Amino acid sequence: MRLGQLLKGIRIIREFQGRELLSPDTAMFTLANNNDVRSITADSRKCTRGSLFIAVNGAVADGSKYIRDAIERGAQYIVCENIPEEEEGPMMRGDRDLVVYVVVKSSREAESKIAINNFGNPSRKIKLIGVTGTNGKTSIATLLYNTFTALGHKCGLISTIANYVADKRIPTINTTPGPLELNSLLDQMVTEGCSHCFMEVSSHAVDQERIAGLKFAGGIFTNLTHDHLDYHKTFENYRNCKKRFFDMLDAEAFALVNIDDRNGEFMVQNTKAQVHTYSTRSIADYKTRILEQSIDGMQLNINGTELWCNLIGEYNAENLTAIYGAAMLLGAPHDRLVQIMSSLKSVSGRLEYFRGDDDIIAAVDYAHTPDALENVLKTLKALKPKGDLICVFGCGGDRDKTKRPEMGAIAGNYADRIFVTSDNPRTENPMAIIENIKAGMDADAVLKSKFIPDRIQAIQNAVTSAKPGSIILVAGKGHEDYQIIGTEKHHMDDKETVKEALRLRNDKNLR
C-alpha cells in the first residue's frame, strides 16, 4: 500500500527524507503517494527491506531506541514521536533509497490508524461487540461467541483464552491484541464471512490506544473492582480508563451496563450510545432472579422467562443476563436464544469442576482479584459442602501488591482450610509474596492455613488431605497451562494437576 494511504487521518507534525524537511502540502505527499510500503511492524526485529517501522512509545520501552536497528534491517519508513539525535543525519542505501521519517503527535494512535488503513477498516464490515470490566469479560465474550455460533452465524472471538476466526482457533498473547494483530484478525473474520465478533477490551488496550478508531456495534460493562493498580496507580485512573471505551461509542451503538455495580451509571455518563441496563438485584431492562441452585446448575428467571443453566453463582447469573441482553439487542430470536443458553457450558478455567471419590469436588477458577475470589468462595460456601471448603490460591509476582492482604483476608473469612501457594511468581521471591498474603489474615485464618510455595505440591496436599464431601477451590490461574518463574514459562496446568491428585486419592482409597 502507498505510504500516503497508510498515513490518512494521522496528526503529522513534520516529515523528513534524510535531512530534508518536507512540507505536508508539497513534497511529502507527492513522495508518499509514489512509495509502496512492503510491510508494517512495531517490532524492529521483524523489519525487512521496504518496511514501515512504527516506533511506539510503550509502557515499558521507547520505540525510538530501536530506530537504528529497524533501519539496519531494511526499514525505509519510520513513524515516530521523536527522532533520536544520532539518527538526524541522512540515512541512505543508495542514490534513491533515503529513509523517510514521519514525526507524529502520538505513535500509539498512529499505529492504530495505520493498522485500520492497511486492512481497509474491517471493524466497519462486522458487528464488533466489546466487553469490558474487571471480572466476567472472558465468560461473556466466549459464551456470546458460542451462542451466536449456535444461532447459525459465523463469528469471531478475541479473548484471554484464545482467538477464533469462525471455527479456527488462534493462540492469544494479550487479552486485547496490538492494533496490527487486532485489525488483521478482524480482516480475517470479514474475509471468512463472519457477521459478529465478540471481544474482550482490557484497560491496557484502552490506555495504549490499541482499539483507537475501531467501530463498535455495542459495549458491555460487567463490574469494576481492585485490579491492575500496578499499571494504573490509582483506582480512579483505572475507572476512567474503562469509561473511555464507552465515551468512544457512537450513536448507532448500544451500551449495556451492570447497574448493580456502583460504577455502571458512571460508565455511560457521556456516551452517545443507546444505554441499556442489566441486574440481578435492581429494576433494569434485563433482570434475573436465581430461583434455585446446586453444584450442577441454576434455575433462573430472566425477564419473566424461566430456564435452567449449567453455571452457578450470582456472578454467573449476572454474566448470563448480560449475554441475554446483548443477544436481544443484536436481534436474536427469543425462544431459540433461551434454548441455547440452557445448554451453555462453563468457559475453560472458569469454575470448571471435577468429581472424585468420597463426594470430593475440586473446582478450578481464574479468580485472581479480591472480588472474584470472594464471589467464587461465597458461591461454593452457599452449596453447604458436607466436608470442608478448601481454598488453594496465590498472587502474581511483579504485579499489584496491595490486593495480596485483601485476598488473604477473604480466604480467611470463607474457607475452612487454606493452602497459600505461588501463582506466577515471576521475578519476586515466592515466600515474600506469601508473606504479603499472610499479612491480611487474622490469627484464626493463619491457624487453618498451610504455606506451600510449590503450587503442584499445594494442590496435591489439598486434595489428598480433604475430608469426604469437601469442595476444593484452586484459584488464580484457571485456563493457563504455564507458570512464570523468573522470566521463563514452565508447563503447569491446574486442571491437569487437580485430575492427577484426584486419581492418586482414588487409588489410595482402593488399596
C-alpha positions as CSV (number, residue, x, y, z in Angstrom):
1,M,0.0,0.0,0.0
2,R,1.1,3.6,-0.6
3,L,2.6,5.4,2.3
4,G,0.1,8.3,1.9
5,Q,-2.8,5.9,2.2
6,L,-1.5,4.4,5.4
7,L,-1.0,7.9,6.9
8,K,-4.5,9.0,6.2
9,G,-6.1,10.7,9.2
10,I,-2.9,10.8,11.3
11,R,-1.8,14.0,13.1
12,I,1.6,14.6,11.5
13,I,4.0,17.2,13.0
14,R,6.8,17.2,10.5
15,E,8.4,15.0,7.9
16,F,11.9,14.3,6.7
17,Q,13.6,12.5,3.9
18,G,17.2,12.2,5.1
19,R,18.0,15.7,6.3
20,E,15.4,17.5,4.2
21,L,12.3,18.8,5.9
22,L,9.2,18.1,3.8
23,S,6.1,20.2,3.8
24,P,2.8,18.3,4.2
25,D,1.2,20.2,1.3
26,T,4.0,19.7,-1.2
27,A,6.9,17.2,-1.3
28,M,5.8,14.7,1.2
29,F,2.5,13.8,-0.2
30,T,4.0,13.5,-3.7
31,L,6.6,11.2,-2.3
32,A,4.2,9.4,-0.1
33,N,1.7,8.5,-2.9
34,N,4.5,7.1,-5.0
35,N,6.1,4.8,-2.5
36,D,4.9,1.3,-1.7
37,V,5.3,0.0,1.9
38,R,6.2,-3.6,1.8
39,S,5.4,-4.5,5.4
40,I,4.4,-2.8,8.7
41,T,5.6,-3.6,12.1
42,A,6.2,-2.1,15.6
43,D,8.9,-4.7,16.2
44,S,12.3,-3.7,14.8
45,R,13.4,-7.3,14.7
46,K,10.7,-8.0,12.0
47,C,11.8,-5.3,9.7
48,T,13.0,-6.1,6.2
49,R,13.8,-4.1,3.1
50,G,11.0,-1.6,2.4
51,S,9.3,-1.9,5.9
52,L,7.5,0.8,7.7
53,F,8.6,0.8,11.3
54,I,6.3,2.4,14.0
55,A,8.5,3.4,17.0
56,V,5.7,3.1,19.5
57,N,6.2,4.9,22.8
58,G,5.2,2.0,25.0
59,A,4.6,1.4,28.7
60,V,8.0,-0.3,29.1
61,A,10.2,0.7,26.2
62,D,10.6,3.7,24.0
63,G,10.4,2.5,20.4
64,S,12.7,5.3,19.2
65,K,15.6,3.4,20.7
66,Y,15.1,0.8,18.1
67,I,15.0,3.0,15.0
68,R,18.7,2.3,14.2
69,D,18.1,-1.4,14.4
70,A,15.0,-1.1,12.2
71,I,16.9,0.8,9.5
72,E,19.8,-1.6,9.6
73,R,17.4,-4.4,8.9
74,G,15.9,-2.6,5.9
75,A,13.2,-0.3,7.2
76,Q,12.7,2.6,4.8
77,Y,9.9,4.5,6.5
78,I,9.9,5.5,10.2
79,V,6.9,6.7,12.1
80,C,7.9,8.1,15.5
81,E,7.3,10.8,18.1
82,N,10.9,11.8,18.3
83,I,13.9,11.2,16.1
84,P,17.0,10.4,18.2
85,E,19.9,12.8,17.7
86,E,22.1,10.1,16.3
87,E,19.5,9.4,13.5
88,E,19.3,13.1,12.4
89,G,21.9,12.5,9.6
90,P,20.9,11.4,6.1
91,M,20.2,7.7,6.2
92,M,20.5,6.0,2.8
93,R,21.3,2.8,1.0
94,G,22.0,4.1,-2.5
95,D,21.2,7.2,-4.5
96,R,17.5,6.9,-4.3
97,D,17.0,4.9,-1.1
98,L,16.7,7.6,1.5
99,V,14.9,6.8,4.8
100,V,11.7,8.8,5.3
101,Y,10.8,9.9,8.8
102,V,7.2,10.9,9.8
103,V,7.0,12.6,13.2
104,V,3.6,12.3,14.8
105,K,1.9,13.5,17.9
106,S,1.1,10.0,19.2
107,S,2.8,6.9,18.0
108,R,0.2,4.7,19.6
109,E,-2.6,6.5,17.8
110,A,-0.6,6.3,14.6
111,E,-0.2,2.6,14.9
112,S,-3.9,2.1,15.3
113,K,-4.8,4.3,12.4
114,I,-2.1,2.8,10.1
115,A,-3.4,-0.7,11.0
116,I,-7.0,0.3,10.2
117,N,-6.0,1.9,6.9
118,N,-3.8,-1.1,5.9
119,F,-6.6,-3.6,6.4
120,G,-9.4,-1.4,4.9
121,N,-11.2,-0.6,8.2
122,P,-12.5,-4.1,8.9
123,S,-14.4,-3.2,12.1
124,R,-17.0,-1.3,9.9
125,K,-17.7,-4.6,8.0
126,I,-18.6,-6.7,11.0
127,K,-20.7,-6.2,14.2
128,L,-18.0,-5.8,16.8
129,I,-19.1,-6.1,20.4
130,G,-16.6,-5.1,23.2
131,V,-16.8,-6.5,26.7
132,T,-15.0,-4.6,29.5
133,G,-14.8,-4.6,33.3
134,T,-12.7,-6.3,35.9
135,N,-14.3,-9.7,36.0
136,G,-16.6,-11.7,33.6
137,K,-15.1,-10.4,30.3
138,T,-13.9,-13.8,29.2
139,S,-17.0,-15.7,30.1
140,I,-19.4,-13.2,28.5
141,A,-17.4,-12.8,25.3
142,T,-16.8,-16.5,24.9
143,L,-20.4,-17.5,25.7
144,L,-21.7,-14.8,23.3
145,Y,-19.5,-16.3,20.6
146,N,-20.8,-19.8,21.4
147,T,-24.4,-18.5,21.5
148,F,-24.3,-16.8,18.1
149,T,-22.4,-19.7,16.6
150,A,-25.2,-22.0,17.7
151,L,-27.7,-19.5,16.2
152,G,-26.1,-20.2,12.8
153,H,-23.8,-17.1,12.5
154,K,-20.2,-17.2,11.6
155,C,-18.4,-15.4,14.4
156,G,-15.1,-14.2,15.7
157,L,-13.8,-14.2,19.2
158,I,-10.9,-12.2,20.7
159,S,-10.3,-13.2,24.3
160,T,-7.8,-14.1,27.1
161,I,-8.1,-17.8,26.4
162,A,-8.0,-17.9,22.6
163,N,-8.9,-16.0,19.4
164,Y,-11.3,-17.6,16.9
165,V,-11.9,-16.8,13.3
166,A,-15.1,-18.8,12.7
167,D,-14.1,-22.2,14.0
168,K,-10.3,-21.7,13.5
169,R,-8.5,-21.3,16.8
170,I,-5.6,-18.9,17.0
171,P,-3.4,-18.7,20.2
172,T,-3.6,-15.5,22.1
173,I,-0.8,-13.5,23.9
174,N,-2.6,-10.4,25.3
175,T,-6.3,-10.1,26.3
176,T,-6.6,-7.4,23.6
177,P,-4.0,-7.7,20.8
178,G,-2.0,-4.8,19.5
179,P,-3.5,-2.8,16.7
180,L,-1.8,-4.6,13.8
181,E,-2.7,-8.0,15.0
182,L,-6.2,-6.9,16.0
183,N,-7.1,-5.4,12.7
184,S,-5.5,-8.4,10.9
185,L,-7.8,-10.7,12.9
186,L,-10.8,-8.6,12.1
187,D,-9.9,-8.6,8.4
188,Q,-9.6,-12.4,8.5
189,M,-13.0,-12.6,10.1
190,V,-14.5,-10.4,7.4
191,T,-12.8,-12.5,4.7
192,E,-14.2,-15.7,6.3
193,G,-17.7,-14.2,6.2
194,C,-18.1,-13.6,10.0
195,S,-21.1,-11.4,10.9
196,H,-20.1,-10.8,14.5
197,C,-17.0,-10.5,16.6
198,F,-17.1,-10.6,20.4
199,M,-14.0,-9.1,22.0
200,E,-12.6,-8.5,25.5
201,V,-11.5,-4.9,25.9
202,S,-8.9,-4.5,28.6
203,S,-8.0,-1.3,30.4
204,H,-4.5,-1.6,29.0
205,A,-5.9,-1.7,25.5
206,V,-7.9,1.5,26.0
207,D,-4.9,3.3,27.6
208,Q,-2.5,2.2,24.9
209,E,-4.9,3.1,22.1
210,R,-5.0,-0.5,20.7
211,I,-8.7,0.0,19.9
212,A,-8.5,3.6,18.7
213,G,-10.5,4.2,15.6
214,L,-12.5,0.9,15.7
215,K,-16.2,1.0,15.2
216,F,-18.1,-1.0,17.9
217,A,-21.7,-2.0,17.4
218,G,-22.0,-2.4,21.2
219,G,-20.2,-2.3,24.5
220,I,-20.9,-4.3,27.7
221,F,-19.7,-3.3,31.2
222,T,-19.5,-6.0,33.8
223,N,-18.1,-4.6,37.0
224,L,-15.2,-2.7,38.4
225,T,-13.1,-3.9,41.4
226,H,-9.5,-3.8,42.6
227,D,-7.1,-4.8,39.8
228,H,-4.2,-3.5,37.7
229,L,-3.2,-0.8,40.1
230,D,0.4,-1.6,39.4
231,Y,-0.2,-0.2,36.0
232,H,-2.9,2.5,36.6
233,K,-1.6,3.6,40.0
234,T,-5.0,4.7,41.3
235,F,-8.5,3.2,41.2
236,E,-9.7,6.5,39.7
237,N,-7.3,6.2,36.8
238,Y,-8.4,2.6,36.3
239,R,-12.1,3.5,36.3
240,N,-11.7,6.5,34.0
241,C,-9.8,4.3,31.5
242,K,-12.7,1.9,31.4
243,K,-15.1,4.8,30.9
244,R,-13.1,6.0,27.8
245,F,-14.3,2.9,26.0
246,F,-18.0,4.0,26.4
247,D,-17.1,7.6,25.6
248,M,-15.9,6.4,22.1
249,L,-19.1,4.6,21.2
250,D,-21.2,6.3,18.6
251,A,-25.0,6.9,18.5
252,E,-25.6,3.7,16.4
253,A,-24.1,1.5,19.1
254,F,-25.6,0.2,22.4
255,A,-24.1,0.4,25.8
256,L,-25.2,-2.4,28.1
257,V,-24.2,-1.9,31.8
258,N,-24.5,-3.7,35.1
259,I,-26.3,-1.3,37.4
260,D,-25.7,-3.5,40.4
261,D,-22.1,-2.1,40.2
262,R,-21.9,1.4,41.5
263,N,-19.7,2.3,38.5
264,G,-22.3,1.2,36.0
265,E,-24.1,4.6,35.6
266,F,-20.7,6.4,35.7
267,M,-19.5,4.5,32.6
268,V,-22.3,5.9,30.4
269,Q,-22.5,9.4,31.6
270,N,-21.0,10.9,28.4
271,T,-21.7,8.1,25.9
272,K,-23.5,8.8,22.7
273,A,-24.6,5.1,22.6
274,Q,-28.1,3.9,23.4
275,V,-27.9,2.9,27.1
276,H,-29.5,-0.3,28.4
277,T,-29.1,-1.9,31.9
278,Y,-29.0,-5.3,33.4
279,S,-29.2,-6.5,37.0
280,T,-29.8,-9.4,39.4
281,R,-30.9,-7.0,42.3
282,S,-32.4,-3.9,40.8
283,I,-35.0,-2.8,38.3
284,A,-33.4,-2.9,34.9
285,D,-34.1,-3.5,31.2
286,Y,-32.8,-7.1,31.7
287,K,-33.4,-8.6,35.2
288,T,-32.6,-12.0,36.5
289,R,-33.6,-13.9,39.7
290,I,-31.9,-17.1,40.9
291,L,-34.7,-19.5,41.8
292,E,-32.5,-22.4,43.0
293,Q,-29.0,-23.8,42.5
294,S,-26.8,-26.8,43.1
295,I,-23.3,-27.7,42.1
296,D,-24.8,-28.8,38.7
297,G,-26.5,-25.5,37.8
298,M,-29.2,-22.9,38.5
299,Q,-32.8,-22.3,37.7
300,L,-33.2,-18.7,36.6
301,N,-36.0,-16.3,35.8
302,I,-34.8,-13.7,33.1
303,N,-37.4,-11.1,32.2
304,G,-40.2,-13.5,33.1
305,T,-38.8,-16.5,31.3
306,E,-37.5,-19.5,33.4
307,L,-34.6,-21.5,32.3
308,W,-32.1,-24.0,33.7
309,C,-28.4,-23.3,33.1
310,N,-25.3,-25.3,33.8
311,L,-23.5,-22.5,35.6
312,I,-23.7,-21.5,39.2
313,G,-23.3,-18.4,41.3
314,E,-24.7,-14.9,41.3
315,Y,-21.8,-13.6,39.2
316,N,-22.6,-16.1,36.6
317,A,-26.3,-15.1,36.8
318,E,-25.1,-11.6,36.0
319,N,-23.0,-12.8,33.1
320,L,-25.9,-14.7,31.6
321,T,-28.1,-11.6,32.0
322,A,-25.5,-9.6,30.0
323,I,-25.5,-12.4,27.4
324,Y,-29.3,-12.4,27.2
325,G,-29.5,-8.6,26.9
326,A,-26.7,-8.3,24.3
327,A,-28.3,-11.1,22.2
328,M,-31.7,-9.5,22.3
329,L,-30.2,-6.1,21.3
330,L,-28.5,-7.9,18.4
331,G,-31.8,-9.3,17.2
332,A,-31.6,-12.9,18.4
333,P,-34.9,-14.9,18.3
334,H,-36.0,-15.1,21.9
335,D,-37.1,-18.8,22.2
336,R,-34.1,-20.1,20.4
337,L,-31.8,-17.9,22.5
338,V,-33.3,-19.3,25.8
339,Q,-32.9,-22.9,24.5
340,I,-29.2,-22.3,23.6
341,M,-28.5,-20.5,26.9
342,S,-29.8,-23.6,28.8
343,S,-27.1,-25.7,27.1
344,L,-24.1,-23.3,27.6
345,K,-21.1,-24.9,29.5
346,S,-18.5,-23.2,31.7
347,V,-15.6,-21.5,29.9
348,S,-12.3,-23.2,30.4
349,G,-10.9,-22.5,33.8
350,R,-14.0,-20.6,35.0
351,L,-15.4,-22.6,37.9
352,E,-14.6,-25.8,36.0
353,Y,-15.1,-28.6,38.4
354,F,-14.0,-32.3,38.7
355,R,-15.5,-35.0,40.9
356,G,-13.5,-37.5,42.9
357,D,-14.4,-40.4,45.2
358,D,-15.9,-39.6,48.7
359,D,-18.1,-36.8,47.1
360,I,-15.0,-34.7,46.7
361,I,-15.4,-31.8,44.2
362,A,-12.3,-29.8,43.0
363,A,-13.1,-26.6,41.1
364,V,-10.5,-24.6,39.0
365,D,-11.2,-20.9,38.6
366,Y,-9.3,-17.9,37.2
367,A,-10.2,-15.7,40.2
368,H,-7.2,-13.6,40.8
369,T,-8.7,-10.4,42.2
370,P,-10.2,-9.9,45.7
371,D,-13.8,-9.5,44.3
372,A,-13.5,-12.6,42.1
373,L,-12.1,-14.8,44.9
374,E,-14.9,-13.6,47.2
375,N,-17.6,-14.3,44.6
376,V,-16.4,-17.8,44.0
377,L,-15.9,-18.7,47.6
378,K,-19.3,-17.2,48.5
379,T,-20.9,-19.3,45.8
380,L,-19.3,-22.5,46.9
381,K,-20.0,-21.8,50.6
382,A,-23.7,-21.4,49.7
383,L,-23.7,-25.1,48.5
384,K,-23.0,-26.1,52.1
385,P,-20.4,-28.8,51.5
386,K,-20.7,-31.9,53.8
387,G,-16.9,-31.6,54.4
388,D,-14.7,-28.5,54.3
389,L,-14.5,-25.7,51.9
390,I,-10.8,-25.6,51.0
391,C,-9.1,-22.8,49.1
392,V,-5.8,-23.0,47.2
393,F,-4.5,-19.7,45.9
394,G,-1.6,-17.3,45.5
395,C,-0.9,-13.9,43.9
396,G,1.1,-13.0,40.9
397,G,4.6,-11.6,41.3
398,D,5.7,-8.2,39.8
399,R,2.0,-7.1,39.9
400,D,-0.2,-5.1,42.2
401,K,0.9,-5.9,45.8
402,T,-2.0,-4.1,47.6
403,K,-4.5,-6.8,46.7
404,R,-2.5,-9.6,48.4
405,P,-3.5,-9.0,52.0
406,E,-7.1,-8.4,50.9
407,M,-7.2,-11.8,49.3
408,G,-5.7,-13.4,52.4
409,A,-8.5,-11.8,54.5
410,I,-11.2,-13.0,52.1
411,A,-9.9,-16.6,52.1
412,G,-9.8,-16.5,55.9
413,N,-13.4,-15.3,56.0
414,Y,-14.9,-18.1,53.8
415,A,-12.6,-21.1,53.7
416,D,-12.4,-23.8,56.4
417,R,-8.9,-24.7,55.3
418,I,-6.4,-22.7,53.2
419,F,-3.3,-23.5,51.1
420,V,-1.4,-20.3,50.3
421,T,0.9,-21.0,47.4
422,S,2.5,-19.5,44.3
423,D,0.6,-18.1,41.3
424,N,3.1,-16.7,38.7
425,P,5.9,-15.5,41.0
426,R,7.9,-14.0,38.1
427,T,11.0,-12.3,39.5
428,E,9.7,-12.0,43.0
429,N,10.6,-14.4,45.9
430,P,7.5,-16.7,46.3
431,M,7.8,-16.6,50.1
432,A,7.8,-12.8,50.0
433,I,4.5,-12.9,48.1
434,I,3.1,-15.4,50.5
435,E,4.1,-13.2,53.5
436,N,2.2,-10.3,51.8
437,I,-0.9,-12.5,51.7
438,K,-0.4,-13.7,55.2
439,A,-0.3,-10.1,56.4
440,G,-4.1,-9.8,55.7
441,M,-5.0,-12.9,57.7
442,D,-6.1,-12.8,61.3
443,A,-4.8,-15.4,63.8
444,D,-7.6,-17.9,63.1
445,A,-7.0,-17.8,59.4
446,V,-3.3,-18.4,59.9
447,L,-4.0,-21.4,62.1
448,K,-6.1,-23.1,59.4
449,S,-3.6,-22.3,56.7
450,K,-0.6,-24.1,55.2
451,F,2.0,-22.0,53.3
452,I,3.5,-24.1,50.4
453,P,5.3,-22.2,47.6
454,D,5.3,-25.2,45.3
455,R,1.9,-25.0,43.6
456,I,1.7,-28.6,42.5
457,Q,2.5,-29.8,46.0
458,A,-0.1,-27.4,47.5
459,I,-2.8,-28.7,45.2
460,Q,-1.9,-32.3,45.8
461,N,-1.8,-31.8,49.6
462,A,-5.2,-30.1,49.5
463,V,-6.8,-32.9,47.5
464,T,-5.3,-35.9,49.3
465,S,-5.9,-34.5,52.8
466,A,-9.6,-33.4,52.2
467,K,-12.4,-34.9,54.2
468,P,-15.1,-36.7,52.3
469,G,-17.7,-34.3,50.9
470,S,-15.3,-31.4,50.7
471,I,-15.2,-28.8,48.0
472,I,-11.7,-27.6,46.9
473,L,-11.2,-24.3,45.0
474,V,-8.0,-23.9,43.1
475,A,-8.0,-20.2,42.2
476,G,-5.9,-17.8,40.3
477,K,-4.7,-19.4,37.0
478,G,-7.8,-21.0,35.5
479,H,-7.1,-21.8,31.9
480,E,-3.4,-21.1,32.0
481,D,-1.2,-24.1,31.2
482,Y,2.0,-22.5,32.4
483,Q,3.7,-20.9,35.4
484,I,6.1,-18.0,35.1
485,I,9.1,-18.4,37.4
486,G,11.7,-15.7,36.9
487,T,11.3,-14.7,33.3
488,E,10.7,-18.3,31.9
489,K,7.4,-20.1,31.4
490,H,7.2,-23.7,32.7
491,H,4.4,-26.1,31.9
492,M,1.9,-26.2,34.8
493,D,-1.8,-26.7,34.4
494,D,-4.1,-26.6,37.4
495,K,-6.7,-28.8,35.7
496,E,-4.1,-31.5,35.0
497,T,-2.7,-31.3,38.5
498,V,-6.2,-31.5,40.1
499,K,-7.2,-34.5,38.0
500,E,-4.0,-36.3,38.8
501,A,-4.4,-35.5,42.5
502,L,-7.9,-36.9,42.5
503,R,-6.7,-40.0,40.7
504,L,-4.0,-40.6,43.3
505,R,-6.5,-40.1,46.1
506,N,-8.9,-42.6,44.5
507,D,-6.1,-45.1,44.0
508,K,-5.2,-44.7,47.7
509,N,-8.8,-45.3,48.7
510,L,-8.9,-48.5,46.6
511,R,-5.9,-50.0,48.3
